[in-house]
Amino acid sequence: MRVLLRHTARALVAVWLTLSALFLLSRSVTDQAAFIQSTLTSNTRLDAQTNQAALTRQLLHRYGLDVPLFYVSWQTPTGWRWHGCRNQYHYWLGQLLAGDLGLSYRQGTPVRELLREALHYTLPLTLLATVGSVALALGLAVSLSYRPRFRRLMLLALHGVQSFPLFLVAVGLLLLLANPDALAWFPAFGLGLEQESGGWWQSTADLLYHLALPVLSLVIVSLPGLVVQLDGAIRQELALAYVATARSKGASRRRTLWRHVLRNALLPTLAQLTDLLPNLVAGSVVVEVLFALPGMGRLLAEAAATQDYPVLLGAVGLVAVVRLAAQWLTDVAYQLTDPRIRL
């Protein structure tokens, strides 16, 4: 338990350093004049008759841009200058520890609310893709061990699919299965939430129907690596002596594979699962933009296009937390798979 806490503390320090670096870099490149001009142009609620200087001070104070960036700064005439705790980084760090991610530059809405609304649509997408990838990889790798002739052809096909980028796979599925000129089996965009439904079951079925192609895109990209790794581990375990011992005691090939071989073969594959969920969250950005889904992808794309740095920081922090949670789950899975392992 002590070692696990030490690993968690290191991961939290890494997250803090990453977010701090992104915060300092994003704030240092922010042009205050351009920021004020874009805010005044996009926000129609601001009174144009208000004094320009007073309005500028008000906006800078609201977004915390009226104080120095860090504890110290370099000024050409005087050199290094100490600003104390009255700086942007100190205020941001205090808000972050309190769970406050700040306000969006573009909308003026708390970043936490924007992320919560986006996750309402992104979580079903990533969870379905995760469960689908793991289940299909497990079933396919086990079935390949029964069919050695089919195994080479399937692994060759998986290596070919692995070279395709996510964008290309998603566009191919879109043109093939959501195209009136080909097969219009699935919708090309949206979630269908604007349609009236007769109950929760109908709305859930409609949501799954609209998420079919985005989930399939993520599964196709994630599946080859999982299958190749698990297949290699299964083949190594089948060559060990304990398999022959189990078979000599009367255990069937199926029972030996599922009760002994697969449990040991999962150990090296669990390391891949640590990166699977964060990679799917990152991949959802591409998929959601392509299929016009109102999730994290669209939020990040709009934030990057408008230089909405608080939203970008909140999203990066969320991905870091997901990676940390994936590491925790992997450690627990190691313990459940093989109790002999001690972290």
N, C-alpha and C positions, 0 to 999 in steps of 0.2 A: 504493500500500500504506500509505503514511503517513497519507493522508486516511482510509482505511478504519479504521486503528487509532484515529485521533482520534474518528471517529464511534462506535466501539465503547466507547472510554473515556467519552464523554459518556453513552452509554446505560447503562453500568455505574454511573455517578454518579447518574443518574436513578433506577435501581433501588434503589441504596443509600438515597437520600433518601426514596423511597416506603416502603421497608420500615422505615426508622428512624421515620418519622412514624407508621406504623401500630403499631409496637411501643410507642412512647411513649404514644400515645393509648389503646391496649388495656390497657397496664399501669396507666395513671393512673385508668381507670374500674373496675379490678378491686377489688371489695369483699372484703378479706381474710377478714372474719368469715363472709360468705356462702360464700366459696370453701372455707374450712375445713369448714364445716358440710356442704356438698354432697359434699366428698371423704370425710368420715367416714361419711356416709350411704350413698354408692354403693360404697365399698370395703369389702367384707366380710372382707378379710384382716386388717384392722386390729383389734387387740385392744381391746375396749371397756374392759378393766380397766386399761389403761395410763393413766398420769397425763395429764390433759387438757392441761395447760400444756406438758409435755414433748412430747406428740404434736403440738401446734400448732407448736412450734419446729422439730420434725423436718420437718413438711410444708412449712413456709415455707422452710427451708433447702434442702430437696430441689428445690423449684421456683424457687429464687433470689429469693424475695420478702422475705427478711429483711434486705435491704440497701437503701439509698436508690435511687431510680429513675434519677437522672442524675448527672452530675458536680457539678452545683450544684443547690441547692434553696432555696426561700424559706420561712423560718420567721418567724412573726409577732414573737416577742420579740427575736430576734437579727438578722433580715434575711437577706441571702444567705449561704449557707454552702457551702464547698467540701468535697466528699467524696473527691476523688481518683479513683483507678481502681477503688475498691471500691464499685461501683454495678451495678445490673441491666443497664443499657445496655452498659457496658463488657464485662461477662461474656457477654452475648448476642452482641455483635459479634465477640468472640474465638471463640465457639463457631460462629458463622455462617461465619467465614473458614476454620475447620477442618472445615466440612461437617456440623457438629452442629446440628440444628434444634430441639433441646430435647425435652422430654417432654410428652406429652398430659396435660392436666389431668384428663380424664375417664377415660382408660384407664391412664395411667402408662406407656404404650408410647412408644418413640422415634418422633418425628414422621416421620423418614426412612423407617422401616419401614411406617408407615401409608400414606404417599404412594406408596411402591414397590408395595404391595399394591393400592392403588386404581388406579394407572397400568396395572397388568396387564390391567385391563378397559377403562379409558378410552382407552388408546392405539389399540387396534383400532377403536374407535368413531370417534375423531377422524380417524385416518388414512384409513379407508374413506370418511368424509364428505368429506375434502379431495380425495382422488383422484376420487371420484365427481362432486363439484361442478365441478372443473376440466375433467375429461373431457367431461361433459355440456355445460358452457358453451362449450367449444371446438367441439364437434360441432354444437351448435344454432346458434351464431353463424355458422359457416361455411355451414350449410344454409340459413339465412335469406337469405344473399347470393344464392342461386340462385333463391329464390322470393319476389319482391318483393310479390306479392299476399298471400301467407300471412304475410309479415313483420309487417304492421301488426296483424293479429289476434293473432299470437303476442306481440308487444311489449305490446299492450294487456292480454292475459292475465297477462303477467309483472309488469306494473305493479300489477295487482290483487292478485296473490299476494304481492308485496313489502310490501303494507300489513298482511298478517296477522302477528301475533306468533307466536313459536315455540311457545308453550304451546298456542295455539289450533290450529295445524297438527298438533301431536302428538296432541292430544285428538281432532281430527277423524279422523286416520288410525287411532287406537285404536278409536274407535266404528265406523268403517267396515270395517276389515280385520281386527280382532281381537275382534269382537263376535258371539256366537252368534246374536243376533237379526238380524244383517246378513250379513257375510261373515267367517267364522272361519278365515281363511287363515293368520294368524300368531299367535304367542303374545302374550298381553297383558302379561306381566311376566317377569322373571327371564332367566337365560341357559341354563337346561337343563343346568347342569354337574353336577347331582346324579344325572343318569341315567348308567347304565353304557354305555360305548361299546366298539365292537369294535376301534378303532384311532384313530390321530391324525387320519386323514382324516375319520372319522365325527364325532369331537368338533369338528373345525374346521367341518364342514358344519353341525353343530347350533348352533355359536356364531354362524355367519353367518346362520342361519335366525332366531335370536332377536334378532340385531342389525339385521334388515332394516328394521323400522319406525323404530327410533331413528335409523338412518343416513338413511333416506328423509326423516325430519322435518328433519334438519339440512341435507340437500341442497336440499330445496324452499325453505327460507328463504334459503340462500346463493346459489342459482342466479340469481335475477332480476337482482341487481346486477351479477354477472359478465357475463351475456349482454348486458344493455343497454349496458354500457361497451364490451365487445368489438365489438358490432355497430356502434356509433357510430364506433369507431376504424377498422373495416374499410371503412365507407362513406366516410370521409374519405380513406383511402388509395386507394380505387378511383377517386377523382376526380383524382388527381395524374397528372402527365405520364409518369412512368416506367411506369405501367401500360399506357398506350397505346403506348409504345415497345416494351415486352415483347410485347404482342399483335401489333404490326406486324412483329416479327421471327419470327413464327410460333408463339409460345408459346400453348398452349391456356389457356382461362380457368381451368381447374382448376389447371394448373401455375403460372400467374401468381399465383393466390390463395394456394396453399400455399407456394410458394418465395419469394415477394417480399412480397405484401400482408400475409399473416398475421404474418410475422416483425416487420414494422414496427408492425403494429397491436397486438402484444402488449406493447409498451413502456409505454403508459399503464395497461394492465391489471395489470402486475406490481406497481404500487403497491397495488392492492387485495389482492393475495395476501399482502402484509405483515400485513394485519389479518385475513385469512381464518382462519389457523390459531389465533391467540389468541381470535377470536370463536367458533370452533367449540369450543374448550376451555371457554369461558364458557357456551356454549349447551348443552354436555353436562351441566352442572349441572341444568338444567331437565329435559332428556330422561331422565337417569338417575333422577332422583327420580320422574318420572311413570311410567316403565316398571320401576321397582324394580330397577335395575341396581347391583351393588355396586362402584361406581367413585368418581371424584372428586366427583360430584354428591351422592351420599348422605353421603360423608365431610364435605363442606362444610356440608350442611344440618344434620347432627347437631352439627358443631362450632359453627355459628352459634346453634343452639338452646340448647346447653349452655355457651356462652361459652368454648369451648375455644380460646383465643387463639393458642397455639403452632401448632395445626393450621391455623388461618386464615392466620397469617403464612407458614407453609410453602407453603400453596397459592397465596397471592398471589405469593410469590417464584417459584414454579414458572411461573405465568402470565407473569411479567415475563421470565424466562429464555426462555420460548417465543417471546415477542415479539422479544427480542433475536436469537434464532436465525432467526426469520422475516426480520428485516431483513438479516441476513447472507446468507441464501439469495436474497433479492431482489437484493442488490447483485451477487452472482455471476451470477444470471440475466440482469441487465442487461448484464454483460460478455459473456456467451455469446450473447445475442440480437443485440447490436450492438457489435462490437469497437471502434467509433469512440468509444463513450462512455467517458469517464474521470471517475471519481468526484472 
